[in-house]
């Protein structure tokens, strides 16, 4: 299954996981020090929904939660 919304085209995005060591200054420490940075993926909140297309046929579509909430999809 492709991890892309069929309506808006939202897909995975990339970011970083940052590992920090030490205690923060506001708690009386010397501050946080970065000890490692690695890549990660943010996946969209996708749902498989049965919808009705323009011709009146039912079809399974992968849709993100935002499109469902905004009413861009008509469910069966």
N, C-alpha and C positions, 0 to 999 in steps of 0.2 A: 504494500500500500504506500503510495506516495504521500509524503508528509506536507502536502500543499493544499490550501483551501481552494475548492472549486469555484467559489464566488469571487473572493477578493484577491486570491493568489498569495496569501500570507504563507510563508515557509519558515524553516529553521533559520535562526540567526546565531552568530558566534559572539563569545565574550571570554572573560578570563575568570579562573578561580584563583584567588589570592590567599595564600597562607601567611598568617602573621603570628609573631611570637612576642611575648612580653606583656606587661600590664599597661593600660592607658594612663596618660598623664593626669586626667581628671580623677583617677582613683589613687593618685600618689605615686605612680610608677615612673619609669624613665621614658616611656613611650613605646609604641608598637613598631616592630621591625619586620619588613617583608622578607620571608625566607624562601618563598617559591611562588612562581606564577605558571599556571598551565591552562591550556585552552579548554573550553567547554562549549556545549551547544544549548541554546534555549529553543525548545520545541513548542510549536503552537498547540493550543487546546482544541483538538479536532474531534469531531463526532461523525459517525456514519448515520445518515438520516435518509428515510424514504421520502421522496418528494414527488410532486406532480409537475411535469413540464408543460409547455404551451399547448402541446397536442393532446394533453389529458392522460398521458402514460405515466405510470409510476416508475421511479428510477432511484437507485441508491447513489447518494452523493456524499463526499467527504467535505464537511463544512466546519469552519471555526466557530467558537462559541460567540464571538462578537456578531457574526452574521446571523446566527440563530436568534440572538437576543434582540437585534435590530429589526427582525422580521423580513430579511431579504430572501428567505426561503419559505415556501408554503409546504407544510407537512401534509402527509396523507391523512 
